[in-house]
Amino acid sequence: MEIDLSKYNNSWYHPGSKLKLGLWYITNILFFRSSLVPFSSFKGSLLKLFGAKIGNKVVIKPRVNIKYPWFLEIGENTWVGEDVWIDNVAKVTIGKNVCLSQGAMILCGSHDYTKTSFDLMIAPITLEDGVWIGAQAIVPLGITCKSHSILSLKSVATKNLEPYYIYQGNPAKEIRLRTITA
């Protein structure tokens, strides 16, 4: 058997109306993916207008790409670094005091490579309170990064991250316990 992309059909997936998708597409390009609008509070207000739940004092740096804000929840005091890609074709829940470093990727979708039609697969992602996703690290669909876990620089989570542990590599492996001091 071979992959036949002409058989691909994701007609079951309806993330929103064409008007909503179009308006968000333009807003995302103008105010999020751009380097020109550095005001996090303004970006947070725009996200809320599109249905996101955004806590207080959320920092959103330039050149952030968010797929669908109506599938996004971000807790207070969370930082979203430059060039972060939140490809939330499913629900993404980000707790409070979370840091998404530069170029981190949160990817709720993939494809079933075992099917000739290469079917779309989606699953939610949860980043609990105090999580740090390092620069250019990847969190794929269905993963939960539990309280205060760390996914280090350029690492790829392939399973849930346990609370207060540091993970590194591809696939990410538990390295050591995270200790936080006053």
GINOR-V46492 format. One record per helix or strand of 3 or more residues. SS is the DSSP state (H for helix, E for strand). FROM is the first residue (numbers start at 1). TO is the last residue. If there is no record, write none. Layout:
SS/FROM/TO + SS/FROM/TO
//
This chain:
H/5/7 + H/18/32 + H/40/49 + H/69/71 + E/72/74 + E/85/87 + E/92/94 + E/105/107 + E/109/111 + E/120/122 + E/125/127 + E/138/140 + E/165/169 + E/172/177
//
